Amino acid sequence: MLKAFKFRLYPTAEQKTLIEKHIGSCRFVYNWALAEKIKTYEQTNHSISQFDLNKKITTLKEEKTWLTEVNSQSLQGMTRNLEYAFTKFFREKTGFPNFKSKKTPIQSFPIPQHYTVDFDANIIKIPKIGKVKAVIHRKFEGILKVATLSKSCTGKYFISILVEDNKEAPIKQEFTAATTIGIDVGIKDFAVLSNGEKIENLKYLKKSFQTLKVLHKQVSRKVKGSNRRRKAIIRLAKLYEKVTSQRNDFQNKLSFKLISENQAISLENLNVKGMVKNHCLAQSISDASWSSFVTKIEYKAQWLGKTVLRIGRFEPSSKICNNCGFYKTDLTLKIREWCCPVCGTNHDRDVNAAINIRKFALQSQNLVVI
């Protein structure tokens, strides 16, 4: 099973210069390779392969001698990344690959092989860069695959190492109606569980909004290209980074708790891209980051052998009484509680939705709902 481990790096001033050279050279090779693929297709109506591009890199190095200062396998890794981008474009319709910009918040380059990790000395040896000090907070065993060295917009360096641990993914554990929980994500409460528990939406972005507003004004008032503007941008980026870290920490802890306590989790398949087009709710939906939360649940479930059940986005989970099945057609978004006119059950809108999500998911599995 493949797992990725991310560690913080503390390079020296000389190593930072070498890392910048690798980032710039790899970005140049990626853009050159993309231009070559476009030009070749326009001229011959055929695409140029990754292997032909790798052969042309040798000729390119004769013209751009500074490319010889960086790891050659990292340059070839960029053509592989480009090939993967085109594969996603044709198979998943994710959009045509774009040229890379030096203004992208996170800059990175791949390290396919020939790097080593020393757990005792907290050092990672990287080709052409040397031994870099790292904070290796957890040990791992397995075959080292591709590593990715990245630099954040706040000037922090990280390395993400992909490891093949030669272990099979655990067999999915059997689940019943009693060991399955339904989750309804929302804005008022981040998540409402089918057992009636409500998880507060901490709204990290909203809490920092006033400070962000001030920092944005400071950036806009500085002269473009000046050192003061650069420092103001870093201050702004650090606050955004803090908000992201807070959100990820909250979601990681919550997703692990839910996965550990239940054998199966049922979720609604929401169209988040379509929902953020509503300008009244876009910021709140983005702040909640439901897609990121669901992703964390899915990969943790795979690691622990748990099951994630999904129901369709058009299932009327909020409008159906979970007790008798009455369908309330006039339920609007502002109505948070309602009473069933048939059985007289009082419903909290979100708790009712979570119960129905669990019920619909179990029905699709032909399990008896208790």
N, C-alpha and C positions, 0 to 999 in steps of 0.2 A: 504494500500500500504506500502511496506517495504522500509525504507530509512536508510542509514548508516551515522553516524556523527562521525567525527574523531577529537580528542582533544589531545593537548600536555600535558604530565604529568611531574611533578617535584617532584619525590619521595625523601625522605631523604636517608641518607647513609644506615640506617638499612632497610628501605623499598627496596632499590636497592638490598640488599643481599637476601631478601625474593623473590623478582622478579626473580633474577638469579636462585634461588632454584626451583621456579615454572617452569621456562624455561627448565632447565636441567632435572627435573623430568618428565615433559610432553614429552620431546624429548626421554627420556629413555623408557617411557611407549609406545610411538608410535612405536619405533623400536622393542621393545619386542613383541607388538601385531602383527606387520608385520611378524616377525620371526615365531610366533605361527601359523599364518594363512598359511604360506608357509609349515611349518613342518606338520601341520594337513592335508593339501591337499596331500602332498607327501605320507603320511602314510595311509590315509583312502580314498583318492580321493574325499573327501567332504570338504567344507569350514566351518570354525568355525564362528559363528555369533558374532555380536557386544555384545549381551547380555551375551553370554558365556564368552567372554573376560572380561567383566566387573565383572563377578563373580570371575574370576581367579585373578583379581587385588587384592582382599582381601587376598588371599594366598600369592601373590607376596609381599604385605606389610609386612608379617611376616618375609620374607627373607631379604627384603630391608627396614629396619625400617625407613630410612630417607624419604621414600615416605609419611609417616604419617605427615610430617611437612608442606605439601602443601594441597591445596584445593582438596578434593576427586572428586568433580564434574569436575574440570579441567582435571584430569587424565582420567575420563570417556569420557570427550569431545574429547580426542585424538583418542579413538576407533571409535567414530562417524566420525571424520575426515578421518580416515583410511577407513571406510566403504564407505564414499562418494568418496574417491579416487579410490576404486575398482569399484564403480558404473560407474564413468566416464571412467575407463579403458575398461569396457565391452560394454558400450553403445556408447561412443564417440571415442573409440580407441585412447586415449590420451597418452598411454604408461603405462607400469607397475609401480605401486608405488615404490618409492625409499626410502631407509633408510635416516633419517634426520641426518645432520651433524652440529656440533657446529661451523663450519666455514662458514655456510650460512650467507650472509650479514644481513638478517633480521630474528631475532629470536622472536617467539611469543608463546602464549598459550591462550586457550579459557577460558572464564568465563561464563558458561551457565546461571546462575541466582544468586539471593541473593546479588546483588550489587546495590548501590543507588547513585543518582546524586543530589547534592545540588547546584542549580544554583546560589543562593544568596551568599553562602560562597566559591564558586568555588572549591568544594571538591567532589571527587568521592570515596565512601567507597567500598573497595574490600575485599572479604573474605580472611582471613589469612594474609592480608597485612595491612589493616586498612585504615584510611582516607588519601588519597593522594591528594596533591595540584594539580589543573589542570587549564588550561586556557579554560574556557567554553565560546567561542566567539559567540555561538548562542544557543537559547533555542529551545526545542522541546516538543511535547506532544504525548503521546501514550504508548503502552505497551513495556517495555524493553525486548528485546530478547537476543540473545547471544552477548556478548562483546568479543573483542580480544585485549589483551594487547601485544604490540610489542616493541622491542628495535632495533633501527637502527644501522648500522655499525659505525656511528659516536657517539654512546652513548646516543642518544635521545630516550625518552620514549613516546609512544602514546597509546591511547585507542580508538578503533573503536566500536561504539555502534549501534547495529541494532535495529530499532524501528518500530513497527507496529502502524501506526497512525489511523487505522480504517477508512480510506478514500478510496473510490473507485478511480481507475485511471481515469483521465478525458477522456471523449468520444473524439475520434478522430475528429478534426475539418475538415469540408469540404474544399477541395482545388480545385483550377482551374489552367489552364495553366499560368495565370497571377500571381498567388501567389506561383508558384513553381520555384525553382532555381536549376540549375545544378552545380556541383562542380567537377572539375578535379584536383586531387592532383598531385604534381610533386616535382622535386628537384630544378630546377632553380627558380621557384616560388612555395611556399608551397601549395597554392590553387589558382585556376583561376575560377572565377564565370561566369555563362552564360550571365550575364549582362555586361561582359567585364572587371570587376574589378579584379585586381591581388593582392594577399596577399603575401608579401615578405617572403621568407624563411630565418629566422634569423640565422640558423645554429649555435646553441649554442655550440654544441660539437666541431665543427671546430674552433670556435673562441677561445676555451680553450685548443686546441690541444697542442700547444707549452708548456704551463704550465703543462699539464698532462704528457707530455713527460719527463719534468724535474723531476716531482714528482715520476714517475715510475722508473727513474734511481736512485733516492735517496733511494727508497724502495729496489731495487735490490742490492744496495751496502752495505746495513746494514746487520749485522750479524743476522741470523735467531734466533728468541727467545729473542732478546735483547729489551730493553725498547726503544731505538732509532728507531728500526725498527717498533715497535708498534705505536710510535708517527708519523712516516713517513706514515704509512698505514692510520692513522686517517686523516692526512692532505690530502692525496689522495682521501679518501672517501668523505671528506667534499666538495671537488671540484666537484666530480661526483654528489653528492647530490644537489649542487647548480645548475648544468646543468639540472638535472631532474626537479628541482623546477621551473626554468625559462621556460622550455618547457611546463610543466603542466599549469603554469599560462597563458602562451600565448594561449594554446589550449582551456583552459576553457573559457577565455574571447571571443575568436573567435567563438567557438561553440555556446555559449549563444547568441551572437549577431546574428548569422545566424538563429538560431532557433526562436528567438524573432521576426525577420523581415519577416519570410516566413512561410507559412502554410505547405509546403512540401519541402523536400530536396531530390534531386536525386544524387546518388553516383554510382561509378563503383565498382564492387566486385573484388578487386585485390587479386592476389595470392602473398602476401607479403613474405611468407616463401620460395616460389620458386624464387622470385626476388632477395632476399638477397644472393642467391647462386652465383650470378654474383659478383665476387670479385672486379670488377672495380667500382661497384655502391653500394656495401653492406653497407659501412660506411655511405654514404650519405642518403641511405634509412632508416637505423636505426636511424640516427640523426633526420630525419623528423618525424619518429614515426607515420605513417599514421594510423595504427591499433588503437593506443591509441586515436587519434583524432576522428575516426569513432565511437568508443565506447562512447566517451563523447557526441557526437551528438545523438546517439541512446537513451541513458538513459535520456538526457534532453528532447528529443522529447516525450518520454513516460510520463515524469512528466507534460509537458505542453499541451499534447493532439495533438501534431503535427505528421506528417507522414514522414517516411524515405523510399524512393523508391530506389531499387537496380537494376542495369542492369548486365548482364553477363560479365565476364572478357574478353570474346572473341569478344565482339561487336567492330567493327572497328570505334570507335568514332573519331579518329584523321584523318582517311583516307577518310572519306566521306564529301563531300561539303554539309554544312547545308542548302544551298540555293537551289541547283538543284539535289543533290543526286549523283553527279559524284564520282566514286570510284578511288582514286589514289593509284595504287598498288605499286609504287616504292617509297613511302614515307619512308625515313629512320629516325633514331632518331636524327641525326645531323641537319636535315632540320627543322627549326623553323617557317618558313613562306613559303607559296606556293600560287600560283594563279590557280584558276579553269580554265581549258582550254575550258569548255563548256559555263559557264555564265560569266566568267571573274572576279569573286569575289576574292579579296585578303584575304587570311586567315592567322591569327595567329594560329599556330598549337594548342596551349592550349585552346584559347578561342573557337575555332571551336569544340574541343573535349568536352568542357563544355556544349556548346549549343546542341551538338548531344546527350550527356548523358541525358540532360533534355528532349530532343525530344523522345528518345527511351523509357525513363521511362513513359512519358505521353502516348505514343502509347500503351504500355502494360496495361494502365489504361483506354483505349478507350476514352481519352480526346482529344479534338481538340487543336492542337498546333497553337498558335497565333504568 
